[in-house]
Amino acid sequence: MKKEFLVSEKKTERVELDPRTKLALLITIAVFVLGQTASKSLGAYVIVLAMLPILLMMISGKVKNAVMFLLIYVCCMLVTIYAVPELSGAFQYVAIALCSLFMRFLPGIAMGYYTVTTTTVSEFIAAMEKMHITDKITIPMSVIFRFFPTIFEECSAINDAMKMRGISLRNAGALAIVEYRLVPMLMCSVKIGEELSVASLTRGLGGPVKRTNICSIGFRAADIILLAVCAAAFVLCIVGAIK
């Protein structure tokens, strides 16, 4: 299956969210879970925010990934609560550092994964236009979303070509392997970037006339509920700061 940052075709989901809602959730989780902003005043609400992307992944059918993220998060939480007080010295510091790192980063990673795997490029561009984001930002980002998946495919093709020619680390050496991989990748990167830029301009991105979109985006009941959850986090933060 072709690897992409934003999907080309979207499957029918039980709960369809507006891309702007996903971005709002991503920013909220980054601020309050990853950044630990006003974590004392929010209390257990941080855990609610951390569980949201896992719940959304389960609803969208990504149960395997959701369970993996949940198990890692719960294990880190249990280690922090029960195992860390029993440890001492360097082991305690290492356990605290690792668990804190995972518990901060995992919710943001899960939300980012959910966002990019359930949002099409057309929906992303439509959302950017709804927010009146300039084309100077929208066009480079839309090119980037296609650039890296294409690079991954080129890497796979280079690996296959090296295997066919019998080139390996054992018979060629480390420096030769780097050269055989790096030089073709640099040449492909330049060519792919130019082709994707031309393709984006050919499809009307950056034109003087406002583009239309075949995809329909808009706020629904689920979007309003989740946006309220995001707003509540900021309200609780402000109230906690005032107190």
PyMOL commands that set and color helices and strands:
alter all, ss='L'
color gray80, all
select helices_A, chain A and resi 19-34+39-42+45-59+63-86+89-118+121-130+135-164+169-172+174-202+221-242
alter helices_A, ss='H'
color red, helices_A
deselect
rebuild
show_as cartoon
